[in-house]
Amino acid sequence: MVIKRFITVVSLLTTVSALTGCAGEKSSPIAQQDNTPLTVTIATPQIGEAPKKGSEVEQAIEKYTNSKIDMQWIPSAAFEDKKNIMIASNEMPKAFKITSNATTLSAIQSGLFWEIGPLLKDYKNLSGVNALYYENLKVDGKLYSLPLYRDIGRAGITYRKDWFDELGLKTPVALDDWYNLMKTIAEKDPDKNGQNDSYGIFLDKSYNDPVASSSFLTRLAVSQGAPNKWGIEGGKVTAEFMTKPYFESMKLLRRLYQEKLINQDFSVVQTADADNKWNAGKVGIRVNTVASAAATSQDNLKKAVPNGVVDIAPYMGPSGNRVPAEPGNNGFFVFPKSSVKSEAELKRLLGFFDKLLEPEMSTLLTRGIEGKHFTKTADGKAEFKDLTQFNLEVKPYRDSLPSFEVTGTGLPLKLSDLQAKGWKVIADNLKNVVPNVALTMNSKMYSEKGGELDTLIRDAQTKFIMGKIDEAGWQAEVDKWRKAGGDKVIEEYTAEYAKQKK
């Protein structure tokens, strides 16, 4: 399940006092018996300077949602321990924002939290988002949590358009296209400095991250028809690296390495070092980023290459646009039965969250207050006045409460052409994302030996690409993985898959 997969900060949201429906004509029709303000205590990790109590942003949330908010900012380093203590003592807040790990999974499976899936249909905003956000959070086929939404299909090809135009290149589709592109950029000296120091791509050691759907090898293989981490073949759950499209993608990297068309130190390079190569104007395609950051890649490049031109394109393959679905959240809210005493009380809490996705709240959480944090342009869009002030006064709330930064219902943000193009890639990707079928499944073997199994296969991939083992050697490593517990993981995931399909 997704809870095994997320590594992020932990925060919690508590609701106390008598809970009532949110007032105002746009409120959910549920639980509007009276107008008593909803008291909401929120504890969240403190990163940087905490907003002051009773800030303008806080007051605006309170006024719109008819609530009383008490924000408690806790150093993030202490947050996980505090969460575990609260779960162990069964003394939890009414709405608890947590993240992914074994403690959380165990708590959910033990029945400590309310199931909310059947209730969401009654909330226009919560039920209006893409269903995959909730599918990615299910435990044993049921939904117990609301996500802190993040975009699901973020992959994109950020590339040097000036190089591509000069060399007559197009964004790649087939693996042969990737090879020809890498070879041309490496050999044709696109920066015209007379040195053999240009790369089509510059890999870092996260290229084959076993968990992150954003890893380059997974993005490349999925575009060619592979599953996203785990897929279905012949009625059984199978690992991505056991499929032909994934192996063919590895063979491409092996060939590029042998011909010195990619950096030879990829297995030890840090992401920051790969970023620096791009920023210095030495790379044709930036692989360790997201489509929405294309404009940032342009800004970073211009410091070293003022005339450099950046563009963004979707990942394409033999079947068209095909990208791995990412988890789609940065933590999630659960509702403890020990503190939320009835379904009626639970519905009131859901009503509060539903209000946060309405246009007024979406604008507040992602743009701030008009006149202070942003101004409205002639064509009705938001333009930030001072990002430093926004980051101090608004961002902490945006990062701790549900919102969609660009794709939500709030005031549209004034974007450059490249920014808008990047966000369009993300929006279009959502129609073509490939889910990880095992994302919400449980495997006792993976829980016990997942780290060991992942390391075994990651090392084998790197050895194969670097030519230290051949195809027979690679297959021997896969067999070793299977015997070390991989076959059991497949068996357990397949049993879970069959159970969920009933």
N, C-alpha and C positions, 0 to 999 in steps of 0.2 A: 504494500500500500504506500501511498505517498508519504505517510508519516515516517517510513523508513528512509525516505529519500531526501528530505529537506534538511539543510544545515542553515540555520538563520537565527536571529535573535528571538528571545522569548518575551512576550508581554502578556498582561492580563487585564481584563475589563470586568469590573464588579458593579452590580446593580443592587442598591439597597433601598429601604423604605417601601411604601406601597407603590406598586408598579401599575401605571395606567396607560391607556392608549395615548398616542401622540396627537396633540390638538392641531387644528388647522385644516382647511378644506382639502388639502392634498394628502392628508394622513391616510394610512391603511384603514379600511373600514372596520378592522378588528379592534376590539377592546377600547371603546371610546365612552365608557360609562361616566367618566368625569374628567375634569381638567387639572387634576392634581399633578404638579410637575413630577416627572420621572427622575429620581435621583440615581445617577450613574457614577460609580467610582471606578476609575480606570488607572491601573498600574502598568507602566510601560518602561522599557529600557531607556536610560538617559544616555544619549550620545551628543557630546558637546554641551552647550548651555541650554538648560531647560526653560521653556516658556514660563512667564510669570503667571501666578494664580490669578484667575479672573481676566485673562487677556481678552483683547477684542475678538479674536477668533473663537475662543471658548464661549464668550458671551453670545456670539452670533449663532453658534451651534445650539446653545441652550434655548435661545429665543425661538428658533425655527422648530426645534424638536420638542418644545415644552418640557425641558429636562433641567436637572441640576447636576453639573458634571464636576467631579473632584478628581483631578489628574494627580497621580503620584508617580514621580519620575525616579526610577530605581537604577543604579549602576548596572549596566548589562552583564557585567562579570558575575554578579550575584543572583541574576534572575533565574537561572535554571535550578539552582539549589533551592530557591524559594518556592518555585513551582513544585518541585518534588516533595517538599515538606507539606505543602498545602494538599497535594493529592494523597499523601500517606496519612495525613490526619483527617482527611475528608472534610476539611474546613476551607471551602473554596468560594470564590466570588460567584455571582450569578451569571456572568458572561466572562469566559476565561480565554484569553488569547494566547495560544501556545503554538509550538512548532513540533517538528518531527523527531521522534526518537522512540526507543523501546518503552520508556516509562509511559509516554502518551498512548501508545498502542495498547499496552496492557490495561491502562485506565479505561480506555474506551471499550475494550472487549469485556471488561469486568462489569459493565453496566452502570458506571458512575454518571454517564451523561445522557441527556435526552436525545432521542432520535428526532430529527427535524424534517427529513425528506418529505413525508406526506403533507406537511404544513405549508411548504413554500408556495404552492399553487395559489394561496390566498394573498400573496404579496406581489404586487405588480412589478416592482423593481427587482426584487430578489429572484423572482421566477423568470424575468425577462432576459437574463444573461445566458450566454451559451451553456448548454447542459454539461459540456465537458469539464467546466470548472468544478462542478459537483461530482461528476463521475470520478475525477481524479482524487477525490477525498473520501470515497466510500470505504467502509470497513465491513468486511463480510457481506458486501452487497447493500449495506444501508448507509445513509448519510446522517452524520452526527454534528457536522460543523459547517460554518460559513467561512469562505476563504477571504483573505486579504488579497484581492484580485491582482494578478499580474498577467501580462499578455502571454498567450499560449504558443503562437506561431511566430517567433521572433527572428528566425534565420533569414539571412539575406547575403548576397554577394556584393560586398563593398569593394570597388575596384578603381584603378587609375584609368579614367576614360581617355586622358590625353595619350597615355601609352597605347591603349587598345586602338585608338583611332590611327595613330602613327604607324603601328605595326599591322594594321588590317585585321585585328582580332575581334572576336565576338565572345560574349559571355558563354561559358561552356555548358554543354548538355550531356553528351556521351563522355565516357572515360577517356576516349581517344582525344576529345576536344580538350580535356584537362591536360593531357600529356603534351599536346602540340602547343598549347598556350604556355605551359611551364618552360618548354624547350625554347620557344621563340623569345620570351622575356629574358631568360638566362643567357642566351647567346647573342642577342641583337643590340645589347647595350642601350636600352631605351633612355637612360639618363645622360647618355653621350659624354661620359667622363673617361672613356677609354679603358675602363677596368671591368673585370668580370665579377661584379659585385651586386647584381640585380637578381631578385628572386620572384618567381611567379607567386609563390606563397612562402611564408616563413613560419614553420611550425614551432610550437612549444610543447613541453612535456604533458600538457593536459589534452593533447590531440586525441587521445583514446580514453578519456575519463569513463570509467565503467558505470557511473551513475548519471552524470549530466547528459541530458538529451541535446545540449548545446555543443557537445564536443565535435570537432571537425570531422573525424572519421565517421561518426554516426550520421551527421548531416549529409556528408558525401554519399555514404552507402544508402541512406534512405532515399535520396534523390534518384538512385539507380534501381530501387525496388526492394531494398532490404527492410526488415522490420525496425522499429524504434526500440532498441535494447532487447525487447522480448516480443515475439510474434507467434503466429500459428502456422504450422506446416503439418499437413497430414492429420489434422485433428489434435495435434499435440503442441504444447507451448515449446518454443525453441529459442535459443539465444541468438542474437543478431550475428555473432561471429561464426555460427554454424551454417549460415546461408551463403549461397553462391554470390549474390550481389555484394555482400560485405567482403568476401574473400577476394573478389575481383578488384574491389576498391583498395584492399591491402596490397594486392599485386601492383597496382598503379604506383602507390607510394614506394614500394620496393624498387621498381624500375627508376623512378625519379631519384631515389637515393643513390642507386648504383651509378647513374649517369651524372651525379652531382648537380642535379637540377633543383634540389631542395637543400636547405641547410643541414650539414652533416652532424651538427650537435643538437638536433631537435629533441632528443630524449632527456636533455638536462636543462634546456632553455626555460627560463621563467617567462610568464606571460608579459611582465613589464618589459623584458628585453625584446620580445617580439613586437610589442607596441612601439618601442623606440626605433626599431628597424623601419616600421611603417612611417613613423613621424619623420625619419631622416630621408624619406623618399627612395627607399631601396626595394619596395615590395609592390607587386602588381595587384594582388587580391588580399584583403585583410580577412582572415578566417575566424579570429577569436573575438567577434563583436556581434552586435545585433543590428537589424535593419534600421531601427529608429535612431541609431548613432552615426549614420552616414555623414550627416552635417558636421558632427564633432570630429570625425575622421578627416574631413576636409579642412576644418580649422587647424587641427594639429599638423597636418601636412604643410599648410601654407607658411608656417613659421620657417621651414627649411627650404620649401619649394614654392615660392609665391605664385608661380604660373601653373602649378599642378591642378588638375581637374579631377574630381571624384564623382562617381555615380553609384547607384545602387540598383540591383536587379534581383529577382527571386531565384532561388535554387530550382533548376529545371533538370529533367531527366527523360528517359525514353517514354514515360507515361505523363509527361508534363510537370507542372508544379507539384512537388511532393516534399514535405518537410516534417521533421519529428515534432510531435506535440510536446511542449514543456509542461511542467506541473500546473502552472497557472495560479500560483499563490505564493505569498511570502509570510506564511503563518495562517492560522485560522482560529475562529472562535467556537468554543464548546460551552454547553450549558449544564452545569452540575445539578443532579436531582436533589442533592443535599441542601442546596440553597434556593433552587427554583422549585417551589413546592407543588405547583400544579401546571397543567397544560395551559390554562388561562394566563398564568404569569409568564410562561414561555412565549406565548403569542404576543404579549406586550413587549417583551424584549425584541422579538423579531420585527415588530413594528418600528422600533427605534432604528434598527439597522436598515430597514426598508427606506426610511426617510433620508438616510445619509446618501442614498443613490439618486435622490431627486435633483433636478437641475440646479436649484439654489445651493444645496449642500455640496454637490459635485464641484460647482464653481468655487465655493469657499475653500474646500479642501485642496484643490489643485491649482487655483489661481490666487487665492487670498481675498482681501477686501479691496473693492474698487476704489481707486483714488489713493490708496496707501501702498498696495502691493502690485496692482496692475491698473492700466488704463484701457478704455474701450476704443478701438479704432473706428474709423468712419464706416467700415463694412461690418461692424458688429463683432469683432474678435478681441480677445484679450492680448495685451502686450505688457510684459513685465516691466515694472519701473526700476526695481532694485532687487536683484536675485539674492544679494546678501541678506537683506531684510526679510525676504520671503523664506529663505532657508532657516533663519532664526525663529521666526514667528509663526510660520504656517507648516513648513515641512514636517516638524515633529508630529503634528496631527494627521497630515496626509499619510505618513508612514505607519500610523497606528490605527487608522480607521479605514473601512472599505471605500475605495474610489477607483476610477479609471482615469489615468493621467491625461490621455489624449482622446481615447475612444469612448469616453463616457458621455453623459447627458449635459455636462456643464458647458459654459461659454467656450466656444472653439478658440484654440490658441493660434495666434498669428504665427505662421510657419513660413520658412523659406521654401523655395521650390524643392530643394533636396530633402528637407525635413518632411515635407508633405509626401514626397515620393516614398521615403522610408516607411512612413506610417501606413501608406497604401499597400506596400508589400506585406506588412504585418496583417492588415485587414484581409487582404486577398488570401494570405497563407491559411487563415483560419478555416477556409472552406476545404483545404487540402491537407490538413495536418494528419499525421499517422500516430495514433495513440500507442503508448506502451501498454500492452495487454496485461502485464503483470504488475502494473503500478500500484494497484490497490489489493494485490493478492498477498497472502501470507505463506511463507515457507519456513518451517522450523530449521531446516538445514541451512538455508541462507542466513537466517538470524544468527546461527551459531558459527558458520564458517564463511559467510559472504566476503569478508575482507580478505581472507586467505585465498579464496577462489578467484576473486577479482584481480588480486596481485599476480597470481599465477598466469592468468590469461593476458593481462596487460604486458607483462614481461615477455611472453611468447610473441605477442604482436610486434613489439619493438625488435626483438631478435630476428623475426622474419623479414621485417622491412629493411633492417640493416644487413641482411644476408648472412647472419650468423647461423641460421637454420634454413633448410630448404622446405619444399612443400611437404615432404614426408616427415620432416622434423616438426613442422607446424601441426600436422595431424596427430603426431605422437603427443604433443603438448595438450591438444584438445582432448585426447583420450585420457591423459593424466588428470585433466580438470574433471572429466566425467567420473572417473574412479574416485577422485578425492571428495566427491559430494555433488558434482554437477548433475549427474543422472538423478539423484534424489531431489534436487531442487526442481528439475524439469518435471519429475513425477508429481511433486507436491503442487506446483503451479498448475499442472494439467488437471489435477483433481479439483483444485479451486475453480478453474475455468469452467469445467463441466458442471460444477455445483451452481455457479452464477448463471449459467445458460439455461438451467431448468426453469 
